[in-house]
């Protein structure tokens, strides 16, 4: 079995694909047709299924968005964009696992190995958090949810919205926070109360832990749970941390500061934060988180934007133009 994204123009192959969109439209002459979109982790192809096509009835009656298919098709690049000439198609069955089918193989994923990122995050918790109870809380939460965290995206869209995106983003934020707490604690050794480096690092690791309850897996990526839609990840993250902190009899102020990091990490009420950062630890985690998210959006825009000239379009996750360089 090959992959859709590996096919060269004019090449036929067998591959698995996800039907990610299906739209019923009409031509200028009023004739009905369907526009369908199939994708794997790295390529998406949208094309028409005309009303007189051999696949028209199947498309109308049984092709459901979110269904995985095994296909034989020829990949073509036309004046109307990439298209597929389908020769065979059926929904994926359980036996296809023997040929390597895994739903995650058809979703975009992190460039980095999930297990290696998890191990490094665990190492940072063990090596950088000196407070024994706080260290135990962080390590236990990571290990208790390891399987889910290995694949959890960081978002539904915008930044790190792919398999293992949570780990990639969280590890990056934590690395930054480890650097910043050492820097600012050295700069301001007489600050009262002194920066709590343990809380800041624990908060960096756990700032998005509520996404375990906010999202549920879906063939097209994460979708909101009812709790995710109604409550959100910051308050649910606070609940997870508070439950674990009370169970371990974490000191009252340590737990309070950690909870504040969780609910304030998005910084502003208009961004969904119940509270703005009001402690040194929360401020450091907020800016590390915000920078990492925005830099990922900037990277994606520079990678994907096709606008000619030195400036990108404003139609991106940052809602602004970005200078790519003189042409």
N, C-alpha and C positions, 0 to 999 in steps of 0.2 A: 504493500500500500504506500502510495506517495501522499503528497499533500497538495491542496489547492494552491498554496502560495509558492510552491516549487515549480509549477507548470510554466513552461515557456510559451510564447504566442504560437498557436497552431498545434500545440502538443496535447495529446489525449492521455488521460490517466484515470485511475481509480483512487478515490479519496473520500474522506469523511468531511461533511460540512454541516453547518448550522443554518437553518432558515431563520434569518434575523429580522426580515420584514416582508410583508406581502400587502400590496395596495391594489384595490380594484379601480381602474381608470377607464376612460373612453378616448378614442382617437378623435381627431378633428371631424371625422365623418360619423361620429357617434357610435363606433363599434367598440364593444367592451374588450378589455384585456387586463391582465394582471402584471404588475411590476413586482418582481421578487428579488430578494437579496440573499445570497448565500455567502458565508464567510468561514474562515478558520482564524487562527491566532494572528496571522500577518497579512491576509488579503481579504478584501470584500468586493463582491461582484454583483452589480444590479443590472437586470435585463428584463425584457418583456416576455411573457408567455401569451402569445396571440390566441385569439378565440378559436382558430382553426388548427392550433398546434396539437400534436399527439398527446401532450401533457396537460391540455386545458382542463379536462374533466377532473383529473387527479389533483391539479393545482387548486381548483375551485372547491372540491369536496373533501380533500384529505390532507393537503399540505398546511400544517398549522405552524404559525410562528413559534419559535422556541423548540422545534423538533430537530433532532439530529438525523442526518441522512447519509447513507452510503451511495456514492454516485460514480458513474463513469461518464466523463464529459470531456469535450475539447475546449480549451481556453483560447479565446480570441480577443484581439484588440482591434476595435472598429472605430469609425469616425464618431460613434455615439458612446464610446468608452468600452471598457472590458466587458465581455459577455461570455456565457457558457452555452455550448451546444450539447444538450443532455442526450446521452445514448441510453443509459439505464439509471434508475433511481428508486430507492426504497428507504423506509424508515430504519434506523439502526435497531438491531435486535441484540439480545443478551450475548449471543454467540460471537458478536463482533469484537468483544473484549479480547478474544484469542488472537485477533489480528492487530491488536494494539490500540483499540478504541478506548479513549478516556475523555469524558466531557471537558476536562480542563485543557486538553490538548487543543481545543478550538477557541480558547479564550486568550487574549493578550496576557502576557505574564512578565514579571520582572526580569531584567537582564542578569540578575544575580541569583545564585543558588539559595533556595529558601532555607535549607537545613544549615548552611554555613552562616547565614544572617542570624538565624535563631541562636545558634551556638555563640556567636559573638555578642549578641544582646545579653544572653545569659551570663557570659563571662564578665561583661561590664557591670552587671548587677552584683556579681560575686566579688569583683575586684574593687569597685569604686564606692559601694555603699557600706560604710563602716558600722552603722547602726544595725545591730544583729536582728532585732525584731522587724525593722523596716526591710532589711535585706531578705529575710525569710519570707515576708509578705510578697515582695516582688518576684522572687524566684518561684515560689509556690504558684502564683497566678500564671506565670509564664508556662511552667511545666504542666499545670492542670489543663491548660487550653492549647497545648502545643499543636495538636493536629489541626485545629481550626485556624490557629495563627499562621501556620505554614502556607495557607492558601488565601487568607482573608485579604480583600482589597482595602486600600485606605479610604476610598471614596467610591461613589457611584459614577461620578464624572469628574472633570477638572484635573485633579492631581493624583497620581499613583492609583488610578482606577483600573487595576488589573490584578491578576492572581499574584499573591505574595506582595502586593503593594503596601499592605500594612507594615510588614516587616521592613521593607526597604525604607519607607518613610520614617518609621519609629527609630530604626537604627541610625539613620542619618541625623535625626533630631537629637538623639542621645549623644552621639559623638560630638556634636556642636555644643551641647549643654555641658558635657564633661570639660571641654576646653574653656567655655565661658565662666563656669563657676570657679575654676582655678585662677583664671585671669582676674576676675573682679574681687575675689576674696583676698588676693594678694594686693590689689590696688587699694582696697578699703578695709584694712585689718581692724580698724578702730570703729567700724560701723556697729551700732547697737540698735536692735539685736543683730548679731553677725549673720551673714548669709548662711543658710543651712544647706550645705552642698548635698547632703544625703537626700533631703526632701526634693531638691531640684532634679537630681539624677533619677530618683524613683519616679517623680512626676513626669519626666521626659519619657521614660519607658512605658508608663501607664496612661499617658495623657489621652490616648485614643482607645483604651481598653473597652470602653462602652460600645464600640462598634461590633463587639461580639454579640451584643443583644440588639443592636440597631439594624443589622443586615442579616439576611438569610441567603444561602446560595440559590442561584437561578442559572439556567442555561445561557442566558445573555449577560451574566454578571450579577452583582449583588442587587437585591431589591430590599425595600424597607420591610421590616416586621411591623406589626401594629404598634408595638412599643416604640420602635424607631421613628415611625411617623408622628406619634402623639407626644413622645417624651424627648427623643433625641439621644445622641451618644454621650453628651457631656453629663447630663443628670444620671444616665444609666451607668456611666463610668464611675461617677461619685458613689452610686449605690454599691457597685462591685467592690470598690476600694474601702468603703465604710464597713461593709459586711465583713471583709477580710480583716480590717484593722481592729474592729471591736472583738472579733473572735480571737485575735492574738494579743488583745489587751495593749494595743499600741498607745503610748502616752497621748493624752488629750490634745496637746498643742501640735505634736508631730502629725497626728491624724488630721487635725483642722487645717494645717498648712498644706498637707498633701491633697486633701479634698478641694481646697481653694485652687491649687494648680490645675486640677482636672476641670473644674467648672469655669475657669477664667482663661483657658489656653487659647480660645479664639478671639479674645481681646476686646471685642466691641459688641454691644447689644444687637446692632444691626447685622452682625455676622453670626448671631445666635448665642453669644455668651451670656449666661445668666448674670455674671459679675465681671467687671473689668479687673485686670491684675492689680492687686493691692499688697503684694509681698514681693521681695526681691526674687524669690524662687519662681513665682508665677510670671513675673515680667520676663525673666530669662527664658523660661520654657515657651512663653507666647511668641517672642520674637524669633527664637530658633525654629519653632513650628511654622510660623508665617513665612519666613524666608525660604524654608525648604519646600513648602507648597508652591510658593510663587516662582521659585527658580525652576521647579519641575514644569510649571505651566509655560514659562519662557522657553525652556528647552523644546517642549512639544510644539510651540508656535513656530520657532525657527526651523524645526525639522519638517513640519507639515505644510506651512503656508506657501502657496504657489503664486502669490501676487507678484507681478514683475516690478522691478525697481528696487531701490535701496531700503524701502520701508515695507513692513508687512501690513496686512489689513488689520482693522480694529476688531474683526470678527474672530475673536479667540477668547480663551478663558480669562485673560487679563483685561479684556475690553479696551485695549490700547494698541497703538502701533509700536513696533519694535524695529530698531535700526539693525539691518543685517549686514550693512557695508556698502561701499561704493561699487557700482557695477563696472 
